[in-house]
């Protein structure tokens, strides 16, 4: 009886660990040319949104977390415009949260 209980407890702990690890690894990312991306600015609180990226969200949408600063959003816009002007690529990492793709980090890929 004790062995069965202990086995059930171990199985439960392992299941919780696997679920927690899956939630922690929800980030994904891509490297892609920016030529076809649309950068759109919406009134607060939404702010800057990217469209037509290779993200897994509808129409390639990527958004900022509502707690991200305007300065950070401005940096993304500047990087996208610089990469567009140079015909370059960017790397973006994002988290899928409640069906939306929320930008985690970003950068211009050196050519």
N, CA, C and O atoms as CSV, one atom per row, in Angstrom:
chain,resi,resn,atom,element,x,y,z
A,1,UNK,N,N,0.814,-1.195,0.000
A,1,UNK,CA,C,0.000,0.000,0.000
A,1,UNK,C,C,0.858,1.259,0.000
A,1,UNK,O,O,0.593,2.195,-0.754
A,2,UNK,N,N,1.909,1.282,0.865
A,2,UNK,CA,C,2.791,2.453,0.936
A,2,UNK,C,C,3.549,2.636,-0.381
A,2,UNK,O,O,3.764,3.763,-0.826
A,3,UNK,N,N,3.956,1.520,-1.004
A,3,UNK,CA,C,4.683,1.613,-2.266
A,3,UNK,C,C,3.800,2.227,-3.353
A,3,UNK,O,O,4.266,3.044,-4.147
A,4,UNK,N,N,2.526,1.830,-3.386
A,4,UNK,CA,C,1.601,2.383,-4.373
A,4,UNK,C,C,1.397,3.875,-4.149
A,4,UNK,O,O,1.367,4.657,-5.099
A,5,UNK,N,N,1.257,4.267,-2.866
A,5,UNK,CA,C,1.077,5.677,-2.541
A,5,UNK,C,C,2.308,6.485,-2.917
A,5,UNK,O,O,2.208,7.573,-3.484
A,6,UNK,N,N,3.480,5.930,-2.589
A,6,UNK,CA,C,4.724,6.617,-2.914
A,6,UNK,C,C,4.876,6.737,-4.433
A,6,UNK,O,O,5.288,7.780,-4.941
A,7,UNK,N,N,4.543,5.669,-5.148
A,7,UNK,CA,C,4.619,5.693,-6.612
A,7,UNK,C,C,3.683,6.733,-7.208
A,7,UNK,O,O,4.043,7.435,-8.153
A,8,UNK,N,N,2.483,6.826,-6.651
A,8,UNK,CA,C,1.515,7.822,-7.121
A,8,UNK,C,C,2.016,9.224,-6.841
A,8,UNK,O,O,1.852,10.119,-7.670
A,9,UNK,N,N,2.630,9.427,-5.674
A,9,UNK,CA,C,3.160,10.745,-5.315
A,9,UNK,C,C,4.303,11.134,-6.257
A,9,UNK,O,O,4.379,12.278,-6.704
A,10,UNK,N,N,5.187,10.188,-6.554
A,10,UNK,CA,C,6.302,10.460,-7.474
A,10,UNK,C,C,5.764,10.784,-8.860
A,10,UNK,O,O,6.240,11.721,-9.501
A,11,UNK,N,N,4.789,10.032,-9.328
A,11,UNK,CA,C,4.197,10.285,-10.647
A,11,UNK,C,C,3.552,11.662,-10.696
A,11,UNK,O,O,3.679,12.374,-11.692
A,12,UNK,N,N,2.863,12.038,-9.629
A,12,UNK,CA,C,2.230,13.361,-9.579
A,12,UNK,C,C,3.272,14.467,-9.622
A,12,UNK,O,O,3.107,15.453,-10.339
A,13,UNK,N,N,4.347,14.304,-8.854
A,13,UNK,CA,C,5.420,15.316,-8.843
A,13,UNK,C,C,6.078,15.444,-10.211
A,13,UNK,O,O,6.365,16.551,-10.667
A,14,UNK,N,N,6.316,14.307,-10.866
A,14,UNK,CA,C,6.920,14.344,-12.195
A,14,UNK,C,C,5.990,15.027,-13.198
A,14,UNK,O,O,6.445,15.797,-14.043
A,15,UNK,N,N,4.707,14.751,-13.105
A,15,UNK,CA,C,3.740,15.379,-14.008
A,15,UNK,C,C,3.720,16.888,-13.823
A,15,UNK,O,O,3.691,17.640,-14.797
A,16,UNK,N,N,3.737,17.327,-12.571
A,16,UNK,CA,C,3.757,18.765,-12.294
A,16,UNK,C,C,5.036,19.381,-12.837
A,16,UNK,O,O,5.003,20.471,-13.408
A,17,UNK,N,N,6.161,18.699,-12.666
A,17,UNK,CA,C,7.433,19.196,-13.182
A,17,UNK,C,C,7.434,19.335,-14.684
A,17,UNK,O,O,7.946,20.319,-15.218
A,18,UNK,N,N,6.862,18.354,-15.379
A,18,UNK,CA,C,6.786,18.406,-16.842
A,18,UNK,C,C,5.888,19.552,-17.283
A,18,UNK,O,O,6.227,20.280,-18.216
A,19,UNK,N,N,4.752,19.717,-16.626
A,19,UNK,CA,C,3.859,20.820,-16.985
A,19,UNK,C,C,4.513,22.166,-16.731
A,19,UNK,O,O,4.392,23.069,-17.558
A,20,UNK,N,N,5.195,22.323,-15.620
A,20,UNK,CA,C,5.863,23.590,-15.310
A,20,UNK,C,C,6.972,23.862,-16.306
A,20,UNK,O,O,7.148,25.001,-16.739
A,21,UNK,N,N,7.725,22.833,-16.679
A,21,UNK,CA,C,8.801,23.020,-17.655
A,21,UNK,C,C,8.229,23.417,-19.006
A,21,UNK,O,O,8.809,24.251,-19.701
A,22,UNK,N,N,7.097,22.831,-19.388
A,22,UNK,CA,C,6.470,23.190,-20.660
A,22,UNK,C,C,6.033,24.632,-20.668
A,22,UNK,O,O,6.177,25.311,-21.685
A,23,UNK,N,N,5.499,25.123,-19.558
A,23,UNK,CA,C,5.059,26.513,-19.477
A,23,UNK,C,C,6.252,27.451,-19.517
A,23,UNK,O,O,6.169,28.538,-20.087
A,24,UNK,N,N,7.364,27.038,-18.914
A,24,UNK,CA,C,8.546,27.888,-18.881
A,24,UNK,C,C,9.214,27.968,-20.249
A,24,UNK,O,O,9.934,28.928,-20.523
A,25,UNK,N,N,8.990,26.977,-21.116
A,25,UNK,CA,C,9.640,26.948,-22.417
A,25,UNK,C,C,8.700,27.390,-23.539
A,25,UNK,O,O,8.815,26.907,-24.665
A,26,UNK,N,N,7.792,28.285,-23.251
A,26,UNK,CA,C,6.797,28.699,-24.234
A,26,UNK,C,C,7.351,29.700,-25.241
A,26,UNK,O,O,6.678,30.005,-26.226
A,27,UNK,N,N,8.555,30.218,-25.023
A,27,UNK,CA,C,9.132,31.199,-25.942
A,27,UNK,C,C,9.539,30.537,-27.248
A,27,UNK,O,O,9.997,29.394,-27.270
A,28,UNK,N,N,9.364,31.269,-28.323
A,28,UNK,CA,C,9.822,30.829,-29.631
A,28,UNK,C,C,10.339,32.058,-30.359
A,28,UNK,O,O,10.118,33.184,-29.915
A,29,UNK,N,N,11.011,31.853,-31.447
A,29,UNK,CA,C,11.565,33.006,-32.157
A,29,UNK,C,C,11.851,32.692,-33.603
A,29,UNK,O,O,11.677,31.563,-34.063
A,30,UNK,N,N,12.295,33.711,-34.311
A,30,UNK,CA,C,12.632,33.548,-35.719
A,30,UNK,C,C,13.642,34.609,-36.140
A,30,UNK,O,O,13.769,35.654,-35.501
A,31,UNK,N,N,14.355,34.325,-37.220
A,31,UNK,CA,C,15.217,35.274,-37.916
A,31,UNK,C,C,14.601,35.451,-39.287
A,31,UNK,O,O,14.343,34.467,-39.979
A,32,UNK,N,N,14.360,36.697,-39.694
A,32,UNK,CA,C,13.678,36.890,-40.970
A,32,UNK,C,C,13.964,38.263,-41.565
A,32,UNK,O,O,14.254,39.215,-40.839
A,33,UNK,N,N,13.880,38.360,-42.902
A,33,UNK,CA,C,13.965,39.661,-43.547
A,33,UNK,C,C,12.745,40.504,-43.153
A,33,UNK,O,O,11.650,39.971,-42.972
A,34,UNK,N,N,12.938,41.802,-43.023
A,34,UNK,CA,C,11.870,42.686,-42.550
A,34,UNK,C,C,11.142,43.415,-43.674
A,34,UNK,O,O,10.212,44.178,-43.413
A,35,UNK,N,N,11.548,43.193,-44.907
A,35,UNK,CA,C,11.014,43.970,-46.033
A,35,UNK,C,C,9.489,43.975,-46.106
A,35,UNK,O,O,8.898,44.998,-46.452
A,36,UNK,N,N,8.845,42.861,-45.789
A,36,UNK,CA,C,7.392,42.778,-45.913
A,36,UNK,C,C,6.619,43.073,-44.640
A,36,UNK,O,O,5.394,42.950,-44.621
A,37,UNK,N,N,7.309,43.461,-43.577
A,37,UNK,CA,C,6.636,43.718,-42.315
A,37,UNK,C,C,5.957,45.081,-42.319
A,37,UNK,O,O,6.462,46.035,-42.912
A,38,UNK,N,N,4.823,45.163,-41.661
A,38,UNK,CA,C,4.137,46.437,-41.445
A,38,UNK,C,C,4.334,46.814,-39.985
A,38,UNK,O,O,4.066,46.013,-39.090
A,39,UNK,N,N,4.808,48.047,-39.740
A,39,UNK,CA,C,4.934,48.577,-38.386
A,39,UNK,C,C,3.794,49.568,-38.215
A,39,UNK,O,O,3.710,50.564,-38.933
A,40,UNK,N,N,2.921,49.285,-37.261
A,40,UNK,CA,C,1.762,50.156,-37.073
A,40,UNK,C,C,1.705,50.620,-35.624
A,40,UNK,O,O,1.947,49.842,-34.701
A,41,UNK,N,N,1.383,51.896,-35.436
A,41,UNK,CA,C,1.282,52.476,-34.105
A,41,UNK,C,C,-0.178,52.758,-33.795
A,41,UNK,O,O,-0.863,53.444,-34.554
A,42,UNK,N,N,-0.644,52.229,-32.684
A,42,UNK,CA,C,-2.024,52.426,-32.246
A,42,UNK,C,C,-2.032,53.309,-31.006
A,42,UNK,O,O,-1.020,53.404,-30.312
A,43,UNK,N,N,-3.157,53.958,-30.718
A,43,UNK,CA,C,-3.245,54.753,-29.486
A,43,UNK,C,C,-3.010,53.877,-28.251
A,43,UNK,O,O,-3.242,52.668,-28.274
A,44,UNK,N,N,-2.550,54.508,-27.189
A,44,UNK,CA,C,-2.318,53.802,-25.924
A,44,UNK,C,C,-3.610,53.136,-25.481
A,44,UNK,O,O,-4.686,53.684,-25.722
A,45,UNK,N,N,-3.548,52.026,-24.870
A,45,UNK,CA,C,-2.367,51.354,-24.326
A,45,UNK,C,C,-1.716,50.366,-25.292
A,45,UNK,O,O,-0.696,49.775,-24.937
A,46,UNK,N,N,-2.259,50.155,-26.506
A,46,UNK,CA,C,-1.718,49.117,-27.385
A,46,UNK,C,C,-0.341,49.460,-27.923
A,46,UNK,O,O,0.563,48.629,-27.835
A,47,UNK,N,N,-0.145,50.636,-28.469
A,47,UNK,CA,C,1.171,51.035,-28.957
A,47,UNK,C,C,1.550,50.388,-30.277
A,47,UNK,O,O,0.705,50.182,-31.148
A,48,UNK,N,N,2.839,50.067,-30.415
A,48,UNK,CA,C,3.399,49.548,-31.665
A,48,UNK,C,C,3.039,48.068,-31.847
A,48,UNK,O,O,3.137,47.268,-30.917
A,49,UNK,N,N,2.624,47.733,-33.066
A,49,UNK,CA,C,2.295,46.356,-33.433
A,49,UNK,C,C,3.002,46.036,-34.749
A,49,UNK,O,O,3.013,46.855,-35.668
A,50,UNK,N,N,3.586,44.853,-34.835
A,50,UNK,CA,C,4.167,44.374,-36.093
A,50,UNK,C,C,3.172,43.419,-36.746
A,50,UNK,O,O,2.539,42.606,-36.072
A,51,UNK,N,N,3.045,43.530,-38.060
A,51,UNK,CA,C,2.171,42.651,-38.843
A,51,UNK,C,C,2.988,41.970,-39.932
A,51,UNK,O,O,4.012,42.497,-40.366
A,52,UNK,N,N,2.537,40.803,-40.372
A,52,UNK,CA,C,3.099,40.036,-41.496
A,52,UNK,C,C,4.514,39.531,-41.230
A,52,UNK,O,O,5.318,39.399,-42.152
A,53,UNK,N,N,4.810,39.251,-39.961
A,53,UNK,CA,C,6.070,38.602,-39.594
A,53,UNK,C,C,5.853,37.090,-39.678
A,53,UNK,O,O,4.728,36.645,-39.905
A,54,UNK,N,N,6.908,36.298,-39.501
A,54,UNK,CA,C,6.730,34.837,-39.486
A,54,UNK,C,C,6.194,34.279,-38.154
A,54,UNK,O,O,6.277,33.072,-37.929
A,55,UNK,N,N,5.654,35.121,-37.277
A,55,UNK,CA,C,5.149,34.618,-35.997
A,55,UNK,C,C,3.967,33.683,-36.230
A,55,UNK,O,O,3.364,33.677,-37.303
A,56,UNK,N,N,3.652,32.903,-35.220
A,56,UNK,CA,C,2.566,31.928,-35.331
A,56,UNK,C,C,1.186,32.551,-35.128
A,56,UNK,O,O,0.181,31.854,-35.268
A,57,UNK,N,N,1.110,33.819,-34.808
A,57,UNK,CA,C,-0.190,34.474,-34.584
A,57,UNK,C,C,-0.811,34.924,-35.907
A,57,UNK,O,O,-0.127,35.035,-36.925
A,58,UNK,N,N,-2.107,35.176,-35.872
A,58,UNK,CA,C,-2.834,35.590,-37.071
A,58,UNK,C,C,-2.206,36.789,-37.745
A,58,UNK,O,O,-1.873,37.773,-37.086
A,59,UNK,N,N,-2.042,36.713,-39.048
A,59,UNK,CA,C,-1.417,37.763,-39.867
A,59,UNK,C,C,-0.016,38.125,-39.395
A,59,UNK,O,O,0.460,39.232,-39.645
A,60,UNK,N,N,0.643,37.196,-38.715
A,60,UNK,CA,C,2.014,37.436,-38.253
A,60,UNK,C,C,2.111,38.548,-37.226
A,60,UNK,O,O,3.140,39.214,-37.125
A,61,UNK,N,N,1.050,38.752,-36.466
A,61,UNK,CA,C,1.016,39.861,-35.512
A,61,UNK,C,C,1.951,39.620,-34.335
A,61,UNK,O,O,2.040,38.511,-33.809
A,62,UNK,N,N,2.645,40.678,-33.930
A,62,UNK,CA,C,3.461,40.687,-32.720
A,62,UNK,C,C,3.149,41.975,-31.965
A,62,UNK,O,O,3.087,43.052,-32.557
A,63,UNK,N,N,2.953,41.856,-30.654
A,63,UNK,CA,C,2.624,43.019,-29.830
A,63,UNK,C,C,3.587,43.108,-28.658
A,63,UNK,O,O,4.293,42.151,-28.341
A,64,UNK,N,N,3.605,44.268,-28.023
A,64,UNK,CA,C,4.376,44.454,-26.801
A,64,UNK,C,C,3.510,44.124,-25.599
A,64,UNK,O,O,2.282,44.193,-25.662
A,65,UNK,N,N,4.158,43.769,-24.517
A,65,UNK,CA,C,3.485,43.618,-23.238
A,65,UNK,C,C,3.021,45.008,-22.812
A,65,UNK,O,O,3.704,45.995,-23.088
A,66,UNK,N,N,1.883,45.100,-22.150
A,66,UNK,CA,C,1.346,46.406,-21.760
A,66,UNK,C,C,2.277,47.155,-20.807
A,66,UNK,O,O,2.157,48.371,-20.661
A,67,UNK,N,N,3.196,46.449,-20.161
A,67,UNK,CA,C,4.132,47.112,-19.243
A,67,UNK,C,C,5.399,47.613,-19.938
A,67,UNK,O,O,6.217,48.283,-19.308
A,68,UNK,N,N,5.576,47.300,-21.227
A,68,UNK,CA,C,6.764,47.778,-21.947
A,68,UNK,C,C,6.694,49.285,-22.157
A,68,UNK,O,O,5.624,49.842,-22.400
A,69,UNK,N,N,7.840,49.927,-22.060
A,69,UNK,CA,C,7.904,51.387,-22.164
A,69,UNK,C,C,7.827,51.859,-23.621
A,69,UNK,O,O,8.072,51.097,-24.556
A,70,UNK,N,N,7.486,53.113,-23.775
A,70,UNK,CA,C,7.479,53.739,-25.093
A,70,UNK,C,C,8.888,53.764,-25.671
A,70,UNK,O,O,9.067,53.632,-26.882
A,71,UNK,N,N,9.879,53.932,-24.819
A,71,UNK,CA,C,11.281,53.940,-25.261
A,71,UNK,C,C,11.638,52.612,-25.920
A,71,UNK,O,O,12.290,52.587,-26.963
A,72,UNK,N,N,11.211,51.512,-25.310
A,72,UNK,CA,C,11.496,50.177,-25.880
A,72,UNK,C,C,10.779,49.999,-27.213
A,72,UNK,O,O,11.353,49.452,-28.155
A,73,UNK,N,N,9.539,50.451,-27.302
A,73,UNK,CA,C,8.803,50.372,-28.555
A,73,UNK,C,C,9.485,51.212,-29.635
A,73,UNK,O,O,9.556,50.803,-30.794
A,74,UNK,N,N,9.983,52.384,-29.251
A,74,UNK,CA,C,10.695,53.243,-30.207
A,74,UNK,C,C,11.966,52.572,-30.714
A,74,UNK,O,O,12.312,52.703,-31.888
A,75,UNK,N,N,12.669,51.848,-29.826
A,75,UNK,CA,C,13.883,51.121,-30.254
A,75,UNK,C,C,13.541,50.073,-31.301
A,75,UNK,O,O,14.265,49.915,-32.285
A,76,UNK,N,N,12.438,49.353,-31.094
A,76,UNK,CA,C,12.038,48.344,-32.084
A,76,UNK,C,C,11.749,49.006,-33.429
A,76,UNK,O,O,12.210,48.529,-34.467
A,77,UNK,N,N,10.995,50.096,-33.417
A,77,UNK,CA,C,10.676,50.793,-34.670
A,77,UNK,C,C,11.965,51.234,-35.361
A,77,UNK,O,O,12.106,51.057,-36.571
A,78,UNK,N,N,12.902,51.804,-34.611
A,78,UNK,CA,C,14.172,52.251,-35.197
A,78,UNK,C,C,14.949,51.085,-35.799
A,78,UNK,O,O,15.532,51.213,-36.876
A,79,UNK,N,N,14.958,49.945,-35.101
A,79,UNK,CA,C,15.684,48.774,-35.613
A,79,UNK,C,C,15.027,48.214,-36.869
A,79,UNK,O,O,15.717,47.844,-37.819
A,80,UNK,N,N,13.707,48.151,-36.878
A,80,UNK,CA,C,13.002,47.644,-38.061
A,80,UNK,C,C,13.261,48.564,-39.249
A,80,UNK,O,O,13.534,48.086,-40.349
A,81,UNK,N,N,13.180,49.868,-39.043
A,81,UNK,CA,C,13.420,50.810,-40.152
A,81,UNK,C,C,14.856,50.727,-40.652
A,81,UNK,O,O,15.094,50.785,-41.858
A,82,UNK,N,N,15.813,50.591,-39.740
A,82,UNK,CA,C,17.220,50.454,-40.150
A,82,UNK,C,C,17.426,49.167,-40.942
A,82,UNK,O,O,18.115,49.166,-41.962
A,83,UNK,N,N,16.831,48.075,-40.474
A,83,UNK,CA,C,16.958,46.803,-41.185
A,83,UNK,C,C,16.278,46.867,-42.549
A,83,UNK,O,O,16.775,46.301,-43.522
A,84,UNK,N,N,15.135,47.560,-42.616
A,84,UNK,CA,C,14.453,47.728,-43.917
A,84,UNK,C,C,15.335,48.511,-44.879
A,84,UNK,O,O,15.477,48.133,-46.042
A,85,UNK,N,N,15.927,49.601,-44.400
A,85,UNK,CA,C,16.774,50.445,-45.253
A,85,UNK,C,C,18.001,49.683,-45.760
A,85,UNK,O,O,18.465,49.917,-46.876
A,86,UNK,N,N,18.519,48.780,-44.945
A,86,UNK,CA,C,19.722,48.027,-45.306
A,86,UNK,C,C,19.393,46.704,-45.994
A,86,UNK,O,O,20.301,45.975,-46.393
A,87,UNK,N,N,18.106,46.387,-46.138
A,87,UNK,CA,C,17.733,45.092,-46.712
A,87,UNK,C,C,18.106,43.941,-45.801
A,87,UNK,O,O,18.417,42.845,-46.267
A,88,UNK,N,N,18.075,44.196,-44.483
A,88,UNK,CA,C,18.547,43.213,-43.522
A,88,UNK,C,C,17.473,42.357,-42.892
A,88,UNK,O,O,16.309,42.361,-43.293
A,89,UNK,N,N,17.921,41.614,-41.874
A,89,UNK,CA,C,17.053,40.700,-41.142
A,89,UNK,C,C,17.047,41.089,-39.667
A,89,UNK,O,O,17.938,41.785,-39.180
A,90,UNK,N,N,16.017,40.619,-38.975
A,90,UNK,CA,C,15.950,40.786,-37.531
A,90,UNK,C,C,15.663,39.440,-36.874
A,90,UNK,O,O,15.127,38.517,-37.487
A,91,UNK,N,N,16.040,39.372,-35.611
A,91,UNK,CA,C,15.674,38.223,-34.779
A,91,UNK,C,C,14.649,38.723,-33.768
A,91,UNK,O,O,14.834,39.775,-33.155
A,92,UNK,N,N,13.571,37.968,-33.596
A,92,UNK,CA,C,12.574,38.289,-32.579
A,92,UNK,C,C,12.222,37.016,-31.825
A,92,UNK,O,O,11.960,35.970,-32.417
A,93,UNK,N,N,12.222,37.134,-30.507
A,93,UNK,CA,C,11.741,36.070,-29.634
A,93,UNK,C,C,10.427,36.547,-29.053
A,93,UNK,O,O,10.291,37.712,-28.679
A,94,UNK,N,N,9.448,35.638,-28.977
A,94,UNK,CA,C,8.141,36.026,-28.442
A,94,UNK,C,C,7.525,34.886,-27.656
A,94,UNK,O,O,7.902,33.724,-27.808
A,95,UNK,N,N,6.569,35.244,-26.813
A,95,UNK,CA,C,5.809,34.282,-26.026
A,95,UNK,C,C,4.376,34.306,-26.514
A,95,UNK,O,O,3.835,35.371,-26.811
A,96,UNK,N,N,3.757,33.138,-26.598
A,96,UNK,CA,C,2.338,33.079,-26.936
A,96,UNK,C,C,1.567,33.135,-25.619
A,96,UNK,O,O,1.643,32.221,-24.799
A,97,UNK,N,N,0.827,34.222,-25.436
A,97,UNK,CA,C,0.089,34.463,-24.194
A,97,UNK,C,C,-1.368,34.709,-24.543
A,97,UNK,O,O,-1.689,35.673,-25.237
A,98,UNK,N,N,-2.246,33.846,-24.067
A,98,UNK,CA,C,-3.688,33.982,-24.336
A,98,UNK,C,C,-3.978,34.155,-25.826
A,98,UNK,O,O,-4.846,34.939,-26.210
A,99,UNK,N,N,-3.255,33.428,-26.650
A,99,UNK,CA,C,-3.476,33.469,-28.092
A,99,UNK,C,C,-2.787,34.615,-28.806
A,99,UNK,O,O,-2.865,34.699,-30.032
A,100,UNK,N,N,-2.113,35.503,-28.083
A,100,UNK,CA,C,-1.396,36.619,-28.701
A,100,UNK,C,C,0.105,36.393,-28.633
A,100,UNK,O,O,0.594,35.721,-27.726
A,101,UNK,N,N,0.832,36.951,-29.585
A,101,UNK,CA,C,2.286,36.829,-29.625
A,101,UNK,C,C,2.904,38.096,-29.041
A,101,UNK,O,O,2.837,39.167,-29.644
A,102,UNK,N,N,3.510,37.961,-27.854
A,102,UNK,CA,C,4.053,39.089,-27.110
A,102,UNK,C,C,5.579,39.101,-27.243
A,102,UNK,O,O,6.252,38.126,-26.908
A,103,UNK,N,N,6.103,40.206,-27.733
A,103,UNK,CA,C,7.538,40.338,-27.976
A,103,UNK,C,C,8.307,40.235,-26.666
A,103,UNK,O,O,7.987,40.892,-25.675
A,104,UNK,N,N,9.335,39.387,-26.696
A,104,UNK,CA,C,10.205,39.213,-25.541
A,104,UNK,C,C,11.523,39.955,-25.750
A,104,UNK,O,O,11.922,40.770,-24.919
A,105,UNK,N,N,12.196,39.668,-26.870
A,105,UNK,CA,C,13.423,40.398,-27.197
A,105,UNK,C,C,13.559,40.481,-28.709
A,105,UNK,O,O,12.890,39.761,-29.451
A,106,UNK,N,N,14.440,41.377,-29.153
A,106,UNK,CA,C,14.595,41.610,-30.587
A,106,UNK,C,C,15.960,42.199,-30.876
A,106,UNK,O,O,16.592,42.776,-29.991
A,107,UNK,N,N,16.419,42.057,-32.115
A,107,UNK,CA,C,17.689,42.635,-32.527
A,107,UNK,C,C,17.877,42.528,-34.031
A,107,UNK,O,O,17.251,41.705,-34.699
A,108,UNK,N,N,18.755,43.383,-34.547
A,108,UNK,CA,C,19.102,43.361,-35.969
A,108,UNK,C,C,20.230,42.339,-36.141
A,108,UNK,O,O,21.189,42.324,-35.370
A,109,UNK,N,N,20.103,41.495,-37.150
A,109,UNK,CA,C,21.123,40.479,-37.421
A,109,UNK,C,C,22.202,41.111,-38.293
A,109,UNK,O,O,21.897,41.680,-39.341
A,110,UNK,N,N,23.468,41.015,-37.866
A,110,UNK,CA,C,24.539,41.594,-38.682
A,110,UNK,C,C,24.649,40.894,-40.036
A,110,UNK,O,O,24.473,39.681,-40.142
A,111,UNK,N,N,24.940,41.674,-41.053
A,111,UNK,CA,C,25.059,41.063,-42.390
A,111,UNK,C,C,26.480,40.651,-42.677
A,111,UNK,O,O,26.764,40.122,-43.752
